C-alpha cells in the first residue's frame, strides 16, 4: 500500500492527463513489484475516501433567523393569450428551508427590492444575512472570492434593513471547504 500511496503522491504534481488510473497502478504493481493479487483490491484502495484529494464539504448548521437565501428562476405560465416565461423570486430560510416565492415582471433592481420587501413582510422579520447568487442587479461587479461591488440601491436597502449582504462563489459549492 505504501507503493500506491507514493504513486498517488507523485501524481499530485503531474498534469491531470498524465496521472495514473487504478488500472495503470495495478499494472505497475504487477509488472514492477511482482504483485500477485487481482485488480479489484487496488481499485478499491485507490478510490477509497482516505485516498481522495478533492475538496471536501461539510454540513453547516444554521441558526434560526440568521440567513435567508434569494435566487431568481423562470417558470412557464399559461395565460389566456398563451404560455409565457415568468420571472420568479424565491426566498428560503437556511435554517428551516421554509420557502417564499413571488412572480415578478423582471429581474431588475426594482423587482428584486419589491420581492425582498414582500418576503420580509410574509415572514414578519428581516434576517441578519441575505445571500444572493450574484445577479447583476445586486452585485454589479464580482471581485475576488466573495467580494462584490454592490448595486448602490441594494447596498442602501441592506444598510437600512440592517442585514449583511452575502454572495455565492460562481460555479462552486457554497459550504465551507476543508483541506486535507
Backbone as CSV, one residue per row, in Angstrom:
resi,resn,N_x,N_y,N_z,CA_x,CA_y,CA_z,C_x,C_y,C_z
1,UNK,0.811,-1.187,0.000,0.000,0.000,0.000,0.860,1.258,0.000
2,UNK,2.077,1.179,0.579,2.948,2.353,0.580,3.398,2.689,-0.839
3,UNK,3.504,1.699,-1.707,3.863,1.956,-3.110,2.743,2.727,-3.792
4,UNK,1.492,2.318,-3.566,0.344,3.019,-4.161,0.283,4.446,-3.647
5,UNK,0.479,4.637,-2.333,0.455,5.990,-1.763,1.524,6.866,-2.408
6,UNK,2.710,6.300,-2.641,3.793,7.078,-3.247,3.453,7.444,-4.694
7,UNK,2.870,6.514,-5.437,2.461,6.810,-6.822,1.431,7.935,-6.829
8,UNK,0.447,7.846,-5.943,-0.587,8.886,-5.879,-0.007,10.227,-5.432
9,UNK,0.937,10.202,-4.510,1.597,11.424,-4.057,2.382,12.060,-5.197
10,UNK,3.102,11.254,-5.958,3.853,11.766,-7.114,2.910,12.336,-8.173
11,UNK,1.729,11.744,-8.310,0.761,12.195,-9.307,0.188,13.579,-8.996
12,UNK,0.229,13.989,-7.734,-0.351,15.286,-7.379,0.314,16.438,-8.118
13,UNK,1.590,16.302,-8.452,2.290,17.376,-9.158,2.303,17.164,-10.674
14,UNK,1.755,16.057,-11.139,1.715,15.772,-12.581,0.469,16.382,-13.208
15,UNK,0.521,16.698,-14.506,-0.696,17.165,-15.185,-1.794,16.111,-15.102
16,UNK,-3.049,16.555,-15.072,-4.173,15.625,-14.890,-4.160,14.484,-15.886
17,UNK,-3.882,14.783,-17.131,-3.913,13.749,-18.185,-2.809,12.707,-18.006
18,UNK,-1.794,13.022,-17.215,-0.670,12.103,-17.040,-0.699,11.366,-15.708
19,UNK,-1.753,11.507,-14.962,-1.853,10.814,-13.681,-2.258,9.365,-13.884
20,UNK,-1.910,8.533,-12.927,-2.192,7.103,-13.002,-3.669,6.798,-12.752
21,UNK,-4.202,5.899,-13.528,-5.514,5.338,-13.243,-5.307,4.147,-12.320
22,UNK,-6.371,3.657,-11.723,-6.256,2.466,-10.865,-5.721,1.290,-11.675
23,UNK,-6.139,1.172,-12.928,-5.669,0.071,-13.780,-4.173,0.176,-14.028
24,UNK,-3.695,1.382,-14.310,-2.259,1.558,-14.568,-1.449,1.296,-13.305
25,UNK,-1.961,1.687,-12.133,-1.269,1.385,-10.875,-1.193,-0.126,-10.676
26,UNK,-2.304,-0.824,-10.938,-2.305,-2.284,-10.834,-1.242,-2.895,-11.755
27,UNK,-1.186,-2.417,-13.010,-0.206,-2.946,-13.961,1.221,-2.712,-13.486
28,UNK,1.493,-1.532,-12.925,2.838,-1.246,-12.401,3.158,-2.136,-11.206
29,UNK,2.185,-2.334,-10.313,2.419,-3.221,-9.165,2.745,-4.632,-9.639
30,UNK,1.970,-5.115,-10.605,2.165,-6.464,-11.133,3.509,-6.588,-11.852
31,UNK,3.816,-5.654,-12.760,4.995,-5.766,-13.610,6.291,-5.368,-12.906
32,UNK,6.255,-4.312,-12.094,7.477,-3.789,-11.486,7.750,-4.344,-10.091
33,UNK,6.684,-4.796,-9.388,6.867,-5.220,-7.993,6.392,-6.645,-7.744
34,UNK,5.994,-7.356,-8.780,5.589,-8.742,-8.646,4.322,-8.957,-7.843
35,UNK,3.394,-8.007,-7.866,2.137,-8.117,-7.122,1.321,-9.291,-7.659
36,UNK,0.984,-10.260,-6.789,0.266,-11.445,-7.263,-1.266,-11.318,-7.187
37,UNK,-1.759,-10.257,-6.594,-3.191,-10.107,-6.372,-3.954,-9.667,-7.612
38,UNK,-5.245,-9.422,-7.407,-6.102,-9.018,-8.519,-6.254,-7.488,-8.552
39,UNK,-6.925,-7.022,-9.582,-7.133,-5.591,-9.806,-8.092,-4.978,-8.782
40,UNK,-9.133,-5.702,-8.378,-10.201,-5.144,-7.527,-9.704,-4.522,-6.223
41,UNK,-8.818,-5.173,-5.459,-8.352,-4.524,-4.227,-7.584,-3.216,-4.493
42,UNK,-6.850,-3.181,-5.589,-6.119,-1.958,-5.938,-7.115,-0.853,-6.268
43,UNK,-8.126,-1.168,-7.070,-9.151,-0.189,-7.443,-9.862,0.336,-6.204
44,UNK,-10.241,-0.570,-5.279,-10.926,-0.140,-4.058,-10.040,0.773,-3.214
45,UNK,-8.760,0.431,-3.113,-7.855,1.240,-2.309,-7.669,2.638,-2.924
46,UNK,-7.483,2.690,-4.231,-7.274,3.970,-4.910,-8.512,4.855,-4.800
47,UNK,-9.692,4.270,-4.883,-10.918,5.069,-4.836,-11.479,5.248,-3.431
48,UNK,-10.794,4.735,-2.416,-11.295,4.871,-1.048,-11.253,6.337,-0.622
49,UNK,-12.163,6.752,0.272,-12.197,8.149,0.716,-10.880,8.620,1.312
50,UNK,-10.117,7.718,1.916,-8.843,8.111,2.506,-7.865,8.601,1.448
51,UNK,-7.997,8.098,0.223,-7.073,8.471,-0.839,-7.549,9.669,-1.641
52,UNK,-8.771,10.080,-1.442,-9.323,11.188,-2.217,-8.621,12.484,-1.849
53,UNK,-8.233,13.251,-2.850,-7.559,14.516,-2.579,-8.419,15.698,-3.001
54,UNK,-9.670,15.445,-3.373,-10.553,16.525,-3.815,-11.057,17.341,-2.645
55,UNK,-11.815,18.374,-2.955,-12.390,19.209,-1.920,-13.428,18.416,-1.141
56,UNK,-13.497,18.698,0.133,-14.476,18.061,0.993,-15.385,19.152,1.540
57,UNK,-16.673,18.881,1.541,-17.626,19.850,2.052,-18.270,19.293,3.298
58,UNK,-18.498,20.172,4.253,-19.152,19.743,5.474,-20.486,20.466,5.602
59,UNK,-21.384,19.836,6.277,-22.692,20.438,6.507,-22.546,21.595,7.481
60,UNK,-23.236,22.647,7.200,-23.229,23.799,8.092,-24.609,23.911,8.712
61,UNK,-24.658,23.965,10.014,-25.928,24.146,10.709,-26.172,25.635,10.889
62,UNK,-27.340,26.084,10.484,-27.682,27.495,10.552,-28.539,27.771,11.777
63,UNK,-28.390,28.963,12.299,-29.198,29.393,13.431,-30.527,29.928,12.915
64,UNK,-31.604,29.739,13.665,-32.901,30.285,13.247,-32.827,31.802,13.077
65,UNK,-33.416,32.305,11.998,-33.488,33.735,11.752,-32.213,34.381,11.259
66,UNK,-31.179,33.603,11.049,-29.889,34.191,10.678,-29.767,34.470,9.179
67,UNK,-30.030,33.477,8.323,-29.758,33.644,6.903,-30.956,33.276,6.037
68,UNK,-31.227,34.160,5.070,-32.224,33.891,4.048,-31.496,33.922,2.704
69,UNK,-31.816,32.961,1.849,-31.162,32.863,0.555,-32.163,33.189,-0.545
70,UNK,-31.777,34.092,-1.434,-32.621,34.536,-2.535,-32.031,34.086,-3.861
71,UNK,-32.911,33.808,-4.798,-32.468,33.469,-6.155,-33.629,33.672,-7.112
72,UNK,-33.306,33.934,-8.373,-34.317,34.069,-9.411,-34.371,32.803,-10.244
73,UNK,-35.533,32.522,-10.745,-35.729,31.441,-11.696,-36.816,31.863,-12.658
74,UNK,-37.114,30.990,-13.589,-38.190,31.267,-14.534,-39.090,30.049,-14.617
75,UNK,-40.371,30.313,-14.756,-41.357,29.247,-14.926,-42.216,29.582,-16.129
76,UNK,-42.800,28.556,-16.707,-43.745,28.740,-17.812,-45.145,28.857,-17.206
77,UNK,-45.837,29.933,-17.552,-47.176,30.169,-17.015,-48.150,30.248,-18.188
78,UNK,-49.284,29.545,-18.052,-50.330,29.596,-19.082,-51.272,30.751,-18.793
79,UNK,-51.226,31.756,-19.666,-52.111,32.914,-19.602,-53.188,32.750,-20.663
80,UNK,-54.252,33.549,-20.616,-55.307,33.445,-21.643,-54.767,33.623,-23.067
81,UNK,-53.716,34.438,-23.225,-53.169,34.649,-24.569,-52.021,33.688,-24.907
82,UNK,-51.797,32.675,-24.084,-50.756,31.681,-24.377,-49.757,31.532,-23.239
83,UNK,-48.799,30.657,-23.460,-47.780,30.349,-22.456,-46.643,31.378,-22.546
84,UNK,-46.266,31.904,-21.359,-45.186,32.894,-21.289,-44.222,32.513,-20.173
85,UNK,-42.993,32.892,-20.369,-41.972,32.707,-19.343,-42.117,33.841,-18.321
86,UNK,-42.105,33.490,-17.039,-42.290,34.473,-15.978,-41.146,34.359,-14.976
87,UNK,-40.601,35.509,-14.585,-39.540,35.532,-13.574,-40.149,35.287,-12.200
88,UNK,-39.483,34.440,-11.421,-39.950,34.112,-10.071,-38.786,34.293,-9.105
89,UNK,-39.033,35.031,-8.048,-38.052,35.205,-6.992,-38.380,34.215,-5.884
90,UNK,-37.370,33.475,-5.464,-37.579,32.563,-4.335,-36.702,33.016,-3.172
91,UNK,-37.251,32.890,-1.994,-36.537,33.177,-0.760,-36.702,31.959,0.130
92,UNK,-35.613,31.510,0.724,-35.642,30.310,1.562,-34.817,30.568,2.811
93,UNK,-35.380,30.240,3.964,-34.614,30.302,5.206,-33.606,29.161,5.220
94,UNK,-32.352,29.465,5.484,-31.312,28.438,5.512,-31.550,27.439,6.641
95,UNK,-32.133,27.883,7.747,-32.347,27.005,8.897,-33.442,25.977,8.644
96,UNK,-34.579,26.428,8.147,-35.746,25.542,8.059,-36.130,25.155,6.634
97,UNK,-35.504,25.785,5.647,-35.883,25.595,4.239,-37.317,26.041,3.966
98,UNK,-37.862,26.893,4.806,-39.208,27.413,4.597,-39.166,28.385,3.414
99,UNK,-39.953,28.113,2.358,-39.832,28.911,1.145,-40.865,30.034,1.022
100,UNK,-40.523,30.985,0.185,-41.424,32.037,-0.248,-41.120,32.271,-1.725
101,UNK,-42.145,32.361,-2.552,-41.948,32.613,-3.977,-42.934,33.672,-4.432
102,UNK,-42.466,34.511,-5.371,-43.324,35.551,-5.913,-42.963,35.777,-7.379
103,UNK,-43.971,35.865,-8.217,-43.763,36.177,-9.632,-43.554,37.684,-9.756
104,UNK,-42.547,38.061,-10.543,-42.212,39.470,-10.720,-42.074,39.787,-12.208
105,UNK,-42.222,41.051,-12.580,-42.180,41.398,-14.001,-40.793,41.285,-14.635
106,UNK,-39.734,41.323,-13.824,-38.374,41.253,-14.384,-37.399,40.868,-13.271
107,UNK,-36.113,40.832,-13.620,-35.070,40.570,-12.634,-34.257,41.840,-12.377
108,UNK,-34.873,42.968,-12.608,-34.207,44.250,-12.404,-34.238,44.637,-10.934
109,UNK,-33.477,45.652,-10.599,-33.307,46.074,-9.207,-34.643,46.365,-8.520
110,UNK,-35.536,47.049,-9.219,-36.823,47.397,-8.591,-37.593,46.128,-8.211
111,UNK,-37.566,45.131,-9.083,-38.268,43.872,-8.800,-37.626,43.133,-7.639
112,UNK,-36.307,43.131,-7.628,-35.588,42.463,-6.531,-35.973,43.095,-5.199
113,UNK,-35.960,44.412,-5.147,-36.275,45.094,-3.891,-37.722,44.874,-3.483
114,UNK,-38.636,44.899,-4.448,-40.054,44.636,-4.145,-40.240,43.198,-3.661
115,UNK,-39.554,42.245,-4.305,-39.655,40.850,-3.886,-39.086,40.610,-2.503
116,UNK,-37.949,41.257,-2.195,-37.367,41.122,-0.859,-38.302,41.704,0.190
117,UNK,-38.868,42.885,-0.100,-39.802,43.520,0.833,-40.997,42.599,1.099
118,UNK,-41.514,41.976,0.030,-42.649,41.051,0.178,-42.272,39.840,1.019
119,UNK,-41.068,39.312,0.822,-40.618,38.152,1.608,-40.479,38.524,3.080
120,UNK,-39.876,39.677,3.358,-39.712,40.111,4.747,-41.068,40.320,5.421
121,UNK,-42.014,40.891,4.679,-43.361,41.086,5.236,-44.048,39.739,5.467
122,UNK,-43.889,38.812,4.532,-44.505,37.491,4.662,-43.994,36.779,5.915
123,UNK,-42.677,36.819,6.132,-42.096,36.124,7.281,-42.173,36.947,8.565
124,UNK,-42.456,38.236,8.436,-42.602,39.084,9.613,-41.292,39.502,10.244
125,UNK,-40.186,39.382,9.510,-38.891,39.792,10.048,-37.871,39.915,8.919
126,UNK,-36.741,40.499,9.258,-35.616,40.616,8.330,-34.485,39.755,8.895
127,UNK,-33.879,38.891,8.065,-32.778,38.069,8.569,-31.527,38.909,8.812
128,UNK,-30.587,38.338,9.536,-29.315,39.036,9.765,-28.419,38.987,8.530
129,UNK,-28.589,37.941,7.706,-27.786,37.789,6.487,-28.704,37.473,5.318
130,UNK,-28.393,38.059,4.166,-29.118,37.758,2.936,-28.096,37.326,1.898
131,UNK,-28.280,36.143,1.349,-27.346,35.616,0.354,-28.027,35.565,-1.011
132,UNK,-27.304,36.059,-2.017,-27.769,36.048,-3.408,-26.795,35.257,-4.254
133,UNK,-27.291,34.761,-5.375,-26.462,34.032,-6.327,-26.001,34.969,-7.452
134,UNK,-25.465,36.110,-7.070,-24.783,37.055,-7.962,-25.572,37.644,-9.120
135,UNK,-26.839,38.043,-8.956,-27.478,38.730,-10.079,-26.865,40.124,-10.244
136,UNK,-26.832,40.614,-11.471,-26.219,41.921,-11.735,-26.966,43.058,-11.054
137,UNK,-28.228,42.864,-10.755,-28.984,43.910,-10.063,-28.548,44.037,-8.600
138,UNK,-27.849,43.031,-8.072,-27.354,43.066,-6.694,-25.858,43.329,-6.680
139,UNK,-25.108,42.554,-7.449,-23.651,42.678,-7.500,-23.264,43.173,-8.891
140,UNK,-22.885,44.438,-8.978,-22.558,44.980,-10.298,-21.164,44.572,-10.757
141,UNK,-20.338,44.091,-9.797,-19.006,43.610,-10.164,-18.598,42.494,-9.209
142,UNK,-18.136,41.370,-9.769,-17.637,40.260,-8.968,-16.130,40.415,-8.881
143,UNK,-15.621,40.553,-7.671,-14.188,40.744,-7.467,-13.557,39.403,-7.122
144,UNK,-12.829,39.310,-6.023,-12.200,38.056,-5.614,-13.038,37.339,-4.586
145,UNK,-13.020,36.015,-4.660,-13.738,35.183,-3.704,-15.184,35.648,-3.559
146,UNK,-15.566,36.083,-2.357,-16.948,36.522,-2.128,-17.085,38.052,-2.126
147,UNK,-16.042,38.753,-2.509,-16.088,40.211,-2.538,-16.859,40.684,-3.762
148,UNK,-17.735,41.686,-3.554,-18.557,42.224,-4.631,-18.638,43.740,-4.520
149,UNK,-18.832,44.385,-5.652,-19.232,45.784,-5.662,-20.748,45.750,-5.769
150,UNK,-21.412,46.197,-4.712,-22.868,46.106,-4.660,-23.519,47.246,-5.430
151,UNK,-24.671,46.947,-5.985,-25.511,47.971,-6.583,-25.822,48.976,-5.467
152,UNK,-25.647,50.277,-5.709,-25.853,51.263,-4.636,-27.251,51.210,-4.004
153,UNK,-28.277,50.957,-4.802,-29.632,50.878,-4.250,-29.760,49.683,-3.317
154,UNK,-29.211,48.531,-3.728,-29.242,47.337,-2.887,-28.431,47.562,-1.608
155,UNK,-27.273,48.196,-1.728,-26.438,48.479,-0.556,-27.183,49.382,0.435
156,UNK,-27.957,50.345,-0.080,-28.749,51.232,0.777,-29.821,50.442,1.522
157,UNK,-30.503,49.531,0.814,-31.533,48.699,1.458,-30.908,47.814,2.531
158,UNK,-29.739,47.231,2.230,-29.055,46.379,3.209,-28.705,47.185,4.458
159,UNK,-28.263,48.408,4.256,-27.923,49.261,5.388,-29.185,49.661,6.167
160,UNK,-30.243,50.003,5.438,-31.500,50.423,6.083,-32.134,49.277,6.874
161,UNK,-32.204,48.092,6.247,-32.833,46.938,6.909,-31.864,46.197,7.830
162,UNK,-30.614,46.625,7.852,-29.578,46.087,8.751,-29.349,44.594,8.580
163,UNK,-29.108,44.176,7.337,-28.685,42.795,7.095,-27.346,42.809,6.370
164,UNK,-26.590,41.746,6.567,-25.309,41.593,5.876,-25.568,41.009,4.500
165,UNK,-25.186,41.699,3.432,-25.371,41.155,2.091,-24.239,40.172,1.764
166,UNK,-24.593,38.931,1.488,-23.616,37.899,1.163,-23.798,37.459,-0.285
167,UNK,-22.739,36.908,-0.866,-22.802,36.428,-2.243,-22.239,35.026,-2.331
168,UNK,-22.720,34.293,-3.310,-22.206,32.956,-3.584,-20.954,33.057,-4.445
169,UNK,-20.164,32.013,-4.430,-18.996,31.952,-5.307,-19.429,31.307,-6.614
170,UNK,-19.155,31.925,-7.747,-19.581,31.363,-9.030,-19.016,29.970,-9.263
171,UNK,-19.884,29.055,-9.705,-19.507,27.687,-10.096,-18.791,26.927,-8.991
172,UNK,-19.155,27.138,-7.746,-18.524,26.432,-6.639,-19.592,25.990,-5.661
173,UNK,-19.289,24.935,-4.899,-20.152,24.577,-3.785,-20.094,25.694,-2.766
174,UNK,-21.134,25.898,-2.015,-21.196,27.071,-1.152,-20.875,26.780,0.307
175,UNK,-20.602,25.530,0.644,-20.261,25.224,2.028,-18.806,25.543,2.272
176,UNK,-18.427,25.585,3.525,-17.038,25.808,3.877,-16.210,24.632,3.403
177,UNK,-15.046,24.913,2.856,-14.176,23.842,2.359,-13.225,23.386,3.450
178,UNK,-12.944,22.101,3.459,-11.932,21.527,4.334,-10.784,21.061,3.455
179,UNK,-9.564,21.381,3.828,-8.416,20.911,3.066,-7.760,19.783,3.832
180,UNK,-7.215,18.835,3.105,-6.528,17.717,3.756,-5.055,17.930,3.722
